[in-house]
Amino acid sequence: MLVFHRAQPEFETFFDRFYQLDLRTVWDLRFLQYLLYIIFLGLAISIFGMILARFRARRKNDLKKQMKILGCLYLALFFIYWLMIWGSRLSELWPI
């Protein structure tokens, strides 16, 4: 969440206008790249946990449901990231 906050453009406030401060109006690509790495790391840990739970679980439903939900959340985050980056680029190529 902190990486996402650092990557997003800065919002203008009353004090920014009053003191005429320059604000970053575009996404910081360096932090967006870090965010992508964190999403893939979380997805990899989730997949590794599902594989490990398959062999190490004592009961049939030990943590499988939670790992599947976590994996789905990381996939959703990846698709949101993809739409945010590539969706803006596609709209530049094909304006509606």
C-alpha positions as CSV (number, residue, x, y, z in Angstrom):
1,M,0.0,0.0,0.0
2,L,2.9,2.3,0.8
3,V,4.5,1.7,-2.6
4,F,1.2,2.4,-4.4
5,H,0.9,5.7,-2.4
6,R,4.4,6.8,-3.3
7,A,3.8,5.9,-7.0
8,Q,0.6,7.8,-7.5
9,P,0.6,11.5,-8.7
10,E,0.5,14.1,-6.0
11,F,-2.8,15.8,-5.2
12,E,-3.0,19.6,-5.2
13,T,-4.1,21.2,-1.9
14,F,-4.8,24.7,-0.9
15,F,-1.3,25.2,0.5
16,D,0.2,23.9,-2.8
17,R,-1.7,26.5,-4.7
18,F,-1.0,29.2,-2.1
19,Y,2.8,28.7,-2.1
20,Q,2.8,27.8,-5.9
21,L,4.6,24.4,-5.3
22,D,5.4,22.2,-8.3
23,L,3.6,18.8,-8.0
24,R,4.3,15.6,-9.8
25,T,1.2,14.9,-12.0
26,V,2.3,11.5,-13.5
27,W,2.8,8.1,-11.9
28,D,6.3,7.3,-10.7
29,L,7.3,4.4,-12.9
30,R,10.1,3.3,-10.5
31,F,7.6,2.7,-7.7
32,L,5.2,1.1,-10.1
33,Q,7.9,-1.4,-11.0
34,Y,8.5,-2.1,-7.3
35,L,4.7,-2.7,-6.9
36,L,4.8,-5.2,-9.8
37,Y,7.6,-7.1,-8.1
38,I,5.7,-7.2,-4.8
39,I,2.6,-8.5,-6.6
40,F,4.6,-11.3,-8.3
41,L,6.4,-12.1,-5.0
42,G,3.0,-12.4,-3.2
43,L,1.6,-14.6,-6.0
44,A,4.7,-16.8,-6.0
45,I,4.4,-17.2,-2.2
46,S,0.8,-18.1,-2.5
47,I,1.4,-20.7,-5.2
48,F,4.3,-22.1,-3.2
49,G,2.1,-22.3,-0.2
50,M,-0.6,-24.2,-2.1
51,I,2.0,-26.7,-3.4
52,L,3.4,-27.1,0.1
53,A,0.0,-27.5,1.7
54,R,-0.8,-30.3,-0.8
55,F,2.0,-32.4,0.6
56,R,2.3,-31.2,4.2
57,A,-1.4,-30.8,5.2
58,R,-2.7,-33.1,8.0
59,R,-6.3,-32.3,7.3
60,K,-7.9,-32.1,3.9
61,N,-8.8,-28.3,4.1
62,D,-5.7,-27.0,5.9
63,L,-5.1,-23.4,4.6
64,K,-6.0,-24.3,1.1
65,K,-9.0,-22.0,1.0
66,Q,-7.0,-19.1,2.3
67,M,-4.1,-19.6,-0.1
68,K,-6.5,-19.8,-3.1
69,I,-8.2,-16.5,-2.0
70,L,-4.8,-14.9,-1.5
71,G,-3.7,-16.1,-5.0
72,C,-6.9,-14.8,-6.5
73,L,-6.4,-11.4,-4.8
74,Y,-2.8,-11.1,-6.2
75,L,-4.0,-12.1,-9.7
76,A,-6.7,-9.4,-9.4
77,L,-4.0,-6.8,-8.3
78,F,-1.9,-7.8,-11.3
79,F,-4.9,-7.3,-13.7
80,I,-5.7,-3.9,-12.2
81,Y,-2.0,-3.0,-12.6
82,W,-2.0,-4.2,-16.2
83,L,-5.2,-2.2,-17.0
84,M,-3.8,0.9,-15.3
85,I,-0.6,0.8,-17.3
86,W,-1.6,-0.6,-20.6
87,G,-5.1,0.8,-20.5
88,S,-3.7,4.3,-20.5
89,R,-1.3,3.5,-23.3
90,L,-4.0,1.9,-25.4
91,S,-6.2,5.0,-24.9
92,E,-3.4,7.1,-26.3
93,L,-3.1,4.9,-29.3
94,W,-6.9,4.6,-30.0
95,P,-8.7,7.6,-28.6
96,I,-12.4,7.1,-28.3
